[in-house]
Amino acid sequence: MAAVDVDGSTLWTARANRSLMPASTMKVVTAAVALEVLGPNWRPLTSVTYDSATRTLADAVRPQSKR
C-alpha cells in the first residue's frame, strides 16, 4: 500500500509489493476522499435511542459541520 502526492512523490508505504483484496483497497480510497472532502476535524454526531414499548434500538448519524 502506498500514499502518493499529486506530484507523484511517495508520502508513505507499507508492504507496497503485497496484493490486497479490492474491498480493502476501496476502503483506503474512500477514507482518502472523505479526509479530503470533510477535513481531518470532521466528526459525525451519533445518537442511540431505545423504545421500551417496541423493544427497538435505533441510531441516527447526523452530519456535523467542520470544526
C-alpha positions as CSV (number, residue, x, y, z in Angstrom):
1,M,0.0,0.0,0.0
2,A,1.3,3.5,-0.7
3,A,0.2,7.1,-0.5
4,V,1.4,9.2,-3.3
5,D,1.2,13.0,-3.6
6,V,-0.4,14.7,-6.6
7,D,3.1,15.4,-8.0
8,G,3.9,11.7,-7.8
9,S,6.2,11.7,-4.8
10,T,5.7,8.9,-2.3
11,L,4.4,10.0,1.1
12,W,4.1,6.6,2.8
13,T,4.4,2.9,2.0
14,A,3.6,-0.3,3.9
15,R,4.1,-3.7,2.2
16,A,3.8,-2.0,-1.1
17,N,4.5,-5.2,-3.0
18,R,1.7,-7.1,-1.3
19,S,-1.5,-7.7,-3.3
20,L,-4.6,-6.6,-1.5
21,M,-8.3,-7.6,-1.8
22,P,-10.2,-5.0,-3.8
23,A,-12.5,-4.2,-0.9
24,S,-9.5,-3.3,1.3
25,T,-8.2,-1.1,-1.5
26,M,-11.6,0.7,-1.8
27,K,-11.7,1.3,1.9
28,V,-8.4,3.2,1.6
29,V,-9.7,5.2,-1.4
30,T,-13.0,6.0,0.4
31,A,-11.1,7.1,3.5
32,A,-8.8,9.3,1.5
33,V,-11.6,11.0,-0.3
34,A,-13.6,11.5,2.9
35,L,-10.5,13.1,4.5
36,E,-10.0,15.4,1.5
37,V,-13.7,16.5,1.3
38,L,-14.6,16.6,5.0
39,G,-11.3,17.5,6.5
40,P,-9.4,15.9,9.4
41,N,-11.5,17.6,12.1
42,W,-14.9,16.4,10.9
43,R,-16.9,14.2,13.3
44,P,-20.3,12.6,12.9
45,L,-23.0,13.2,15.6
46,T,-24.5,9.9,16.6
47,S,-27.4,9.3,18.9
48,V,-28.9,6.0,20.1
49,T,-32.5,5.6,21.4
50,Y,-34.4,2.7,22.9
51,D,-38.1,2.3,22.6
52,S,-39.2,0.1,25.5
53,A,-42.7,-0.3,24.1
54,T,-41.4,-1.9,20.9
55,R,-38.1,-3.0,22.3
56,T,-36.3,-1.3,19.4
57,L,-32.9,0.1,19.4
58,A,-32.3,2.8,16.8
59,D,-29.4,5.0,15.9
60,A,-29.0,8.1,13.8
61,V,-25.9,9.7,12.3
62,R,-26.2,13.4,11.5
63,P,-23.6,15.3,9.6
64,Q,-21.7,17.9,11.6
65,S,-20.0,20.9,10.1
66,K,-16.3,21.2,10.2
67,R,-14.8,22.5,13.4
